[in-house]
Amino acid sequence: MNPVQILGLIAGSCTTIAFLPQVIKTWKTRSAKDLSLGMFLFYCFGVLLWLIYGIFMNDVPVMSANLITLLLASTLLFFKLRFKE
């Protein structure tokens, strides 16, 4: 693995881990009232496109970061739809 790929993995890890506190807070409080449904719909779609791009380019950092980010963002989207207030 070259230094650029390592940089990509570190960057992807940081931006992906950033979602964890929100997922945990939303799960614990069972409240997603302050989350924007439109933002998370577009965000999940964009991350899905990045994942597909990463697959086509065979770019491991892009694929791994976006797969995990998609799972976390989709979890928040699910919470937004599930915890209606």
C-alpha positions as CSV (number, residue, x, y, z in Angstrom):
1,M,0.0,0.0,0.0
2,N,1.4,3.4,-1.0
3,P,1.4,6.6,1.1
4,V,-1.4,8.1,-0.9
5,Q,-3.6,5.1,-0.2
6,I,-2.7,5.3,3.5
7,L,-3.6,9.0,3.5
8,G,-6.9,8.1,1.9
9,L,-7.7,5.4,4.5
10,I,-6.9,7.9,7.3
11,A,-9.0,10.6,5.8
12,G,-11.9,8.2,5.1
13,S,-11.7,6.9,8.7
14,C,-11.9,10.4,10.2
15,T,-14.9,11.4,8.1
16,T,-16.6,8.1,8.7
17,I,-16.0,8.0,12.5
18,A,-17.5,11.5,12.6
19,F,-20.9,9.9,12.2
20,L,-20.6,7.6,15.2
21,P,-21.5,10.2,18.0
22,Q,-24.7,11.2,16.1
23,V,-25.7,7.6,15.6
24,I,-25.1,6.8,19.2
25,K,-26.9,9.9,20.5
26,T,-29.9,9.4,18.2
27,W,-30.2,5.7,19.2
28,K,-29.9,6.5,22.9
29,T,-32.4,9.4,22.9
30,R,-34.7,7.8,20.3
31,S,-35.1,11.3,18.9
32,A,-34.2,12.4,15.3
33,K,-36.3,15.5,15.2
34,D,-33.3,17.8,14.5
35,L,-32.0,15.7,11.7
36,S,-32.9,16.9,8.2
37,L,-34.6,14.1,6.1
38,G,-33.8,15.8,2.8
39,M,-30.1,16.2,3.8
40,F,-29.8,12.6,4.7
41,L,-31.6,11.3,1.6
42,F,-29.3,13.3,-0.7
43,Y,-26.2,12.4,1.5
44,C,-26.9,8.7,1.3
45,F,-27.5,8.9,-2.4
46,G,-24.2,10.8,-2.9
47,V,-22.3,8.3,-0.7
48,L,-23.8,5.4,-2.7
49,L,-22.5,7.0,-5.9
50,W,-19.0,7.5,-4.3
51,L,-19.1,3.8,-3.4
52,I,-20.0,2.8,-6.9
53,Y,-17.2,5.1,-8.2
54,G,-14.8,3.4,-5.8
55,I,-15.8,0.0,-7.0
56,F,-15.3,1.0,-10.7
57,M,-11.9,2.6,-9.9
58,N,-10.9,-0.3,-7.7
59,D,-10.0,2.2,-5.0
60,V,-9.9,0.5,-1.6
61,P,-9.9,3.7,0.5
62,V,-12.9,5.2,-1.4
63,M,-14.8,1.9,-1.3
64,S,-14.2,1.2,2.4
65,A,-14.8,4.7,3.7
66,N,-18.0,5.1,1.7
67,L,-19.4,1.6,2.5
68,I,-19.1,2.3,6.2
69,T,-20.3,5.9,5.9
70,L,-23.3,4.7,3.9
71,L,-24.1,2.2,6.7
72,L,-23.9,4.9,9.4
73,A,-25.8,7.5,7.4
74,S,-28.4,5.0,6.4
75,T,-28.8,4.2,10.1
76,L,-29.5,7.8,10.8
77,L,-31.9,7.9,7.9
78,F,-33.7,4.9,9.4
79,F,-33.8,6.5,12.8
80,K,-35.3,9.7,11.2
81,L,-38.1,7.6,9.6
82,R,-38.6,5.3,12.7
83,F,-38.5,7.9,15.5
84,K,-41.2,10.1,14.2
85,E,-42.3,12.8,16.7
